[in-house]
Amino acid sequence: MEATIEVSGLRKSFGRTVALDGMTFSVRPGLVTGFVGPNGAGKSTTMRVILGLNAANEGTALISGKPYHRLRHPLSHVGSLLDAAALHSSRSARGHLLWLAHSQGMSARRVDEVLELVGLTSAARRKAGGYSLGMRQRLGIAAALLGDPATVMLDEPFNGMDPEGIVWIRGFLRSLAAQGRAVLVSSHLMSELEDTADHLVAVGRGKVIADSSVADLIGAASGSRVAVRTTAPQDTMRVLAVAGATVAAIGRDTITVSGLAPDRIVTVLNEGAVPFSEVSAHRATLEEAYMELTRNAVEFRAAMPTEVAR
């Protein structure tokens, strides 16, 4: 599949601050690509460069083989949502979309179609300034889809969504990819991307630190670890450590074990008379994989509290 977004060697500085330091990745059709990284990693700057809102010092960012400013009728090539608050609050939602549509030679019929797609038909004539954040997100997504683009870029689209909205947007993003579109989604919510994204581009300090399928990232983070469920975690950790395992608690009743095969773990626990209910291959979460990837790329790290006030 030919990439619809191609980012190559982007470098961008704001004064002495290096925002992008050789950023390189591609976004392909038919996939939801998650774009993740700590605060200050360069995600928003990259998206702004792709859309021609910031100029890079070096490198290229192409959409369907061209820089954004060379696209004729750009909304038909790429639709984006970078800031749900970027709207005319005194206009109705329909009026806001009509203004955008007319600027691109699109019809009022298309406005009504995208309002229905995002579930805002019944609220279309309400002033957008009175919308909740979740409704503004839906309106921003509607605007991104006006031109029926092959590429969709969304920055933190899960923010402000209620549970029903989150379930809706998961399925909606997957349906856009199933239609053959390239979908780039920036988010800090790994649990949502785990259920939505096919591919992940993780960045830190202006560079790509991982570019892989979600399945491969989770598989690598899972490694050969074994999960043990037990009502006696301290005893379980003690006897397995004595047997040469490396152990770690990941929940109140679950530990992970490295260095011992599952059948050996069962034998050690039985010999030690330690109760357990399950011994199985450990499957890491996307959040675990992300935390491991970005451990050395976090710019702003708060100290952990040493005690909890009562």
C-alpha positions in Angstrom: 0.0 0.0 0.0 1.3 3.4 -0.9 1.5 5.8 2.0 -0.8 8.8 1.9 1.2 10.7 4.5 5.0 10.6 4.2 7.1 12.4 6.8 10.8 12.4 6.1 13.6 14.0 8.2 11.6 16.8 9.7 13.5 19.2 11.9 11.9 22.1 13.6 13.2 24.5 16.3 11.5 27.2 18.2 14.4 29.4 19.3 16.7 27.1 21.3 14.1 24.5 21.7 14.3 21.5 19.3 10.7 20.3 18.6 11.5 17.9 15.8 14.8 16.1 15.4 14.6 14.1 12.2 11.0 12.9 12.5 10.4 10.2 9.8 7.3 7.9 9.4 4.5 7.1 7.0 0.8 6.6 7.4 -0.8 4.0 5.1 -4.4 3.6 3.8 -6.6 1.0 5.4 -5.1 1.3 8.8 -5.7 3.3 12.0 -2.2 4.6 13.0 -1.8 5.7 16.6 0.5 8.6 17.1 1.8 8.6 20.7 4.5 10.1 22.9 4.9 12.1 26.1 4.0 15.8 26.4 6.6 17.8 24.4 7.5 14.8 22.2 6.6 16.7 19.0 3.3 15.2 18.0 1.3 18.4 17.6 4.2 20.2 15.9 4.4 17.3 13.4 0.7 17.4 12.6 0.9 21.2 12.2 3.8 20.8 9.8 1.9 18.2 7.8 -1.0 20.7 7.4 1.3 23.6 6.5 0.5 25.5 9.7 4.2 25.4 10.7 7.2 25.4 8.4 9.9 22.9 9.0 13.6 23.9 9.1 14.5 20.8 7.2 12.7 17.7 5.7 9.4 17.1 4.0 5.8 16.3 4.9 3.8 15.0 1.9 0.1 14.2 1.5 -0.6 12.0 -1.5 2.9 12.9 -2.7 2.5 16.7 -2.4 3.0 19.3 0.4 -0.2 20.6 1.8 0.0 24.0 0.2 0.2 22.4 -3.3 -3.0 20.4 -2.9 -6.0 21.6 -4.9 -9.1 21.6 -2.7 -7.1 20.3 0.3 -10.2 19.2 2.2 -10.8 16.5 -0.4 -7.3 15.1 0.3 -7.0 15.4 4.1 -9.4 16.2 6.8 -8.1 17.2 10.3 -9.2 18.0 13.8 -6.4 19.7 15.8 -8.5 21.8 18.2 -12.2 21.2 19.0 -12.5 24.7 20.3 -11.5 26.2 16.9 -15.0 27.2 15.8 -17.3 30.3 15.6 -19.2 29.9 18.9 -22.0 32.3 17.8 -22.8 30.2 14.7 -24.9 27.1 14.7 -23.1 23.8 14.1 -24.7 23.6 10.6 -23.7 27.2 9.9 -20.1 26.5 10.9 -20.0 23.6 8.5 -21.7 25.5 5.7 -19.1 28.2 5.9 -16.3 25.6 5.5 -18.2 23.8 2.8 -18.8 26.9 0.7 -15.1 27.8 0.9 -14.3 24.5 -0.8 -17.2 24.5 -3.3 -19.1 21.8 -1.5 -22.9 21.6 -1.2 -25.3 22.0 1.8 -26.3 18.4 1.2 -22.8 17.2 2.2 -23.0 19.3 5.4 -26.2 17.4 6.3 -24.6 14.1 5.5 -21.6 14.6 7.8 -23.8 15.9 10.6 -25.8 12.6 10.4 -22.6 10.6 10.3 -21.4 12.1 13.6 -24.8 12.0 15.3 -25.4 15.8 15.5 -28.5 16.2 13.2 -30.8 16.9 16.1 -28.5 19.6 17.5 -27.4 21.0 14.1 -29.1 24.4 14.6 -27.9 25.0 18.1 -25.1 27.5 18.6 -21.7 25.6 18.7 -20.6 27.8 21.6 -23.1 25.9 23.8 -21.8 22.5 22.8 -20.1 20.2 25.3 -16.5 19.2 24.6 -17.7 15.8 23.3 -20.1 17.5 21.0 -17.4 19.8 19.7 -15.3 16.8 19.0 -18.0 15.4 16.9 -18.5 18.7 15.1 -14.7 18.8 14.4 -14.8 15.3 13.0 -17.7 16.3 10.8 -15.7 19.2 9.5 -12.7 16.8 8.8 -15.0 14.6 6.7 -16.6 17.3 4.6 -14.4 16.7 1.6 -14.7 12.9 1.8 -10.9 12.8 2.2 -8.6 9.8 1.7 -6.6 10.9 4.8 -8.0 11.8 8.2 -5.8 13.3 11.1 -7.3 13.7 14.5 -5.6 15.1 17.6 -6.9 13.6 20.9 -10.4 12.8 19.6 -11.4 10.8 22.7 -11.1 13.9 24.9 -14.4 14.9 26.4 -16.3 11.9 25.1 -18.7 10.1 27.4 -18.7 6.3 27.4 -21.2 6.1 24.6 -19.1 8.5 22.6 -15.9 6.6 23.2 -17.5 3.4 22.0 -18.9 5.2 18.9 -15.5 6.8 18.0 -13.7 3.5 18.3 -16.0 1.9 15.8 -16.1 5.0 13.6 -12.3 5.2 13.3 -12.1 1.6 12.4 -14.9 2.0 9.8 -12.9 4.9 8.2 -9.9 2.7 7.8 -12.1 -0.2 6.5 -13.2 2.2 3.7 -9.5 2.4 2.6 -8.7 5.7 4.3 -5.4 6.5 6.1 -6.3 7.5 9.7 -3.7 9.1 12.0 -4.9 9.5 15.6 -2.9 11.2 18.3 -3.9 10.2 21.8 -2.6 9.7 25.4 -5.2 7.0 26.0 -3.4 3.8 25.4 -6.4 1.7 26.4 -8.5 3.3 23.6 -5.8 2.9 21.0 -5.3 -0.7 22.0 -8.9 -1.4 20.9 -8.7 0.9 17.9 -5.3 1.2 16.2 -3.6 -1.3 13.9 -0.3 0.5 13.8 1.6 2.7 16.3 4.2 5.4 15.8 5.7 6.3 19.2 7.8 9.5 19.4 10.0 11.1 22.0 12.1 14.2 22.1 11.3 14.9 18.4 12.3 11.5 17.1 10.5 8.3 16.2 11.3 5.6 18.8 9.0 2.9 17.5 7.1 2.3 14.3 5.3 -1.1 14.4 2.0 -2.9 14.4 0.2 -2.8 17.7 0.2 -6.6 17.8 4.0 -6.7 17.5 4.6 -4.1 20.1 2.4 -5.9 22.6 4.1 -9.2 21.7 7.5 -7.8 22.3 6.4 -6.3 25.6 4.9 -9.6 26.7 8.1 -11.5 26.0 8.3 -14.9 27.6 6.7 -13.8 30.9 4.2 -15.9 32.6 1.3 -14.6 34.7 0.3 -16.2 37.9 -2.9 -15.5 39.8 -2.8 -16.2 43.5 -4.4 -15.3 46.8 -0.9 -15.3 48.4 1.2 -13.0 46.2 4.0 -12.4 48.7 4.5 -16.2 49.3 4.3 -16.8 45.6 7.0 -14.2 44.8 9.2 -15.5 47.6 9.2 -19.2 46.5 9.6 -18.4 42.8 12.5 -16.0 43.5 14.2 -18.7 45.5 13.8 -21.0 42.5 15.6 -18.4 40.3 12.8 -16.5 38.8 12.4 -12.8 38.3 9.0 -11.7 39.6 6.9 -8.5 39.6 3.5 -7.7 41.0 1.1 -6.3 38.4 -2.1 -6.4 40.4 -3.4 -7.3 43.8 -3.6 -11.0 42.9 -1.4 -11.3 39.8 2.4 -11.5 39.4 4.5 -11.9 36.3 7.4 -14.4 36.2 10.4 -14.5 34.0 13.1 -17.2 33.9 11.0 -20.3 34.7 8.9 -22.4 32.4 5.2 -22.7 33.2 5.4 -26.3 34.2 8.3 -25.6 36.5 6.3 -22.7 38.1 3.5 -25.1 38.8 5.9 -27.6 40.4 7.6 -24.9 42.6 4.2 -23.6 43.8 2.9 -27.1 44.6 6.0 -28.0 46.5 5.8 -24.8 48.5 2.1 -25.4 49.2 1.4 -21.9 47.8 -2.2 -21.5 46.5 -2.7 -20.4 42.8 -5.6 -20.4 40.4 -4.0 -19.7 37.1 -0.6 -20.0 35.3 -0.7 -18.6 31.8 1.3 -16.7 29.2 1.4 -13.0 30.1 -0.1 -10.6 27.6 1.1 -7.1 28.1 -1.2 -4.1 27.6 -0.4 -1.4 25.1 0.1 0.9 28.0 2.8 -1.4 29.4 4.5 -1.4 26.0 4.2 2.3 25.7 5.7 3.0 29.1 8.6 0.8 28.3 9.2 2.5 25.0 9.1 6.0 26.3 10.8 5.4 29.7 13.8 7.5 28.6 11.9 10.1 26.5 9.8 11.7 29.2 10.7 15.4 29.6 8.4 16.3 32.4 8.4 13.7 35.2 6.9 14.4 38.7 8.3 12.8 41.8 6.2 10.1 43.3 4.7 11.0 46.7 6.4 9.3 49.6 3.4 9.2 51.8 -0.3 9.8 51.5 -1.9 12.5 53.7 -4.7 11.3 55.9 
